[in-house]
Amino acid sequence: HPVSNAKGSITVAAFSRHQELDRCLAAINAARGNRDIQLIVLHQTGFPEVSKVIEKWKKTINVLVTTESQGKTPLSNINLNALLCREIAFKWLLCDWSLGIEEDTEIAPDAISFIEYAYCKYGKNPFFRGVNLGSNEIFNLEMELTYSLVSYGIQGQASMITKKTWDHFNIAKLRRNADKAGLDSMMEHYVKSGFMCTPHNSR
């Protein structure tokens, strides 16, 4: 399939789940292979076992940010950490797309190649918002590049958004509302005005 020259990144916000984080980072590195894709990890301190996992994978991490709790509630911390990760990707690293992954999520080996395929095909489409890596289908090699175009929002566990999608939002407002709703639901109204590309295999 066509190869995209777009600049991409993967972000992970880590806090308390060290075993899940270890599996998450292993899956990310297997999926990205030798591609020049930036791995950004935000480490909210407080759990020594998480620090050990990050040290284990440190050579594979391009940008490592260590922070204390930013918000007053777990929800606000989750949202603020996710926003900071995306800001690093889009504002500092000037990425064209960024895949946000929760620390308890393992992406499939074909996840990154599918994202590159989808961006190459739809990157110039004004209604393209990104890619959701969610599927209930059993893996089938014959369905490797099959997908659906859906508009019901972002699946927060593993979703890629484009820089155009990011640029639509007032980030300061999202930060102010970080304790009110999940980031995916705050972005949903705009995402629903276009489409997310959802593979049938990758998750």
QUIGI-V247635 format. One record per residue. SS is DSSP state (@ for helix, = for strand, . for the rest). OMEGA is omega in radians with two decimals (NA if undefined). Layout:
# QUIGI-V247635
<<SS,OMEGA> <SS,OMEGA>>
This chain:
# QUIGI-V247635
<<.,-3.08> <.,3.14> <.,3.14> <.,3.06> <.,-3.12> <.,3.13> <.,-3.09> <=,3.09> <=,3.08> <=,-3.13> <=,3.09> <=,3.02> <=,-3.04> <=,3.12> <.,-2.91> <.,-2.95> <.,-2.99> <@,-3.14> <@,3.11> <@,3.13> <@,3.13> <@,3.12> <@,3.13> <@,-3.11> <@,3.07> <@,3.14> <@,3.12> <@,-3.09> <@,3.06> <@,-3.09> <@,-3.10> <@,3.08> <.,-3.13> <.,3.11> <.,3.10> <.,-3.13> <.,-3.08> <=,3.03> <=,-3.11> <=,3.11> <=,3.04> <=,-3.07> <=,3.03> <=,-2.97> <.,3.06> <.,-3.09> <.,-3.09> <@,-3.12> <@,3.07> <@,3.11> <@,3.13> <@,3.12> <@,3.13> <@,3.09> <@,3.12> <@,-3.06> <@,-2.98> <@,-3.10> <@,-3.14> <@,-3.09> <.,-3.14> <.,3.12> <=,3.12> <=,3.13> <=,3.09> <=,-3.08> <=,2.96> <.,3.13> <.,-3.13> <.,-3.05> <.,-3.11> <.,-3.12> <.,3.07> <@,-3.14> <@,-3.12> <@,3.08> <@,3.11> <@,-3.11> <@,-3.11> <@,3.09> <@,3.13> <@,3.12> <@,3.12> <@,3.08> <@,-3.14> <@,3.13> <@,3.08> <@,-3.10> <@,-3.00> <@,-3.06> <@,-3.08> <@,-3.09> <.,3.08> <.,3.13> <.,3.06> <.,3.08> <=,3.12> <=,3.12> <=,3.09> <=,-3.08> <=,3.04> <=,-2.98> <.,3.14> <.,-3.07> <.,3.08> <.,3.12> <.,-3.11> <.,-3.13> <.,-3.11> <.,-3.01> <@,-3.08> <@,3.12> <@,3.09> <@,3.12> <@,3.12> <@,3.12> <@,-3.11> <@,-3.13> <@,3.13> <@,-3.09> <@,-2.98> <@,-3.04> <.,-3.13> <.,3.12> <.,-3.08> <.,-3.13> <.,3.14> <=,-3.11> <=,-3.14> <=,-3.07> <=,2.98> <=,3.10> <.,-3.13> <.,3.12> <.,3.04> <.,-3.12> <.,3.02> <.,-3.09> <.,-3.14> <.,-3.06> <@,-3.14> <@,-3.14> <@,-2.97> <.,-3.09> <.,3.08> <.,-3.03> <=,3.03> <=,3.03> <=,-3.06> <=,-3.06> <.,-3.05> <.,3.02> <.,-3.11> <.,2.99> <.,-2.96> <.,-3.07> <.,3.12> <=,-3.12> <=,3.06> <=,2.96> <=,3.13> <=,3.09> <@,3.10> <@,3.09> <@,3.13> <@,-3.07> <@,3.14> <@,-2.95> <.,2.99> <.,-3.00> <@,3.11> <@,3.11> <@,3.10> <@,3.11> <@,-3.13> <@,-3.11> <.,-3.01> <.,-3.13> <.,-3.03> <.,-3.08> <.,3.08> <.,-3.11> <@,-3.14> <@,3.14> <@,3.10> <@,3.14> <@,-2.95> <@,-3.05> <@,3.14> <@,3.14> <@,-3.12> <.,3.08> <.,3.08> <.,3.14> <=,3.01> <=,3.12> <=,-3.06> <=,-3.13> <=,3.11> <.,-3.12> <.,-3.01> <.,3.06> <.,NA>>
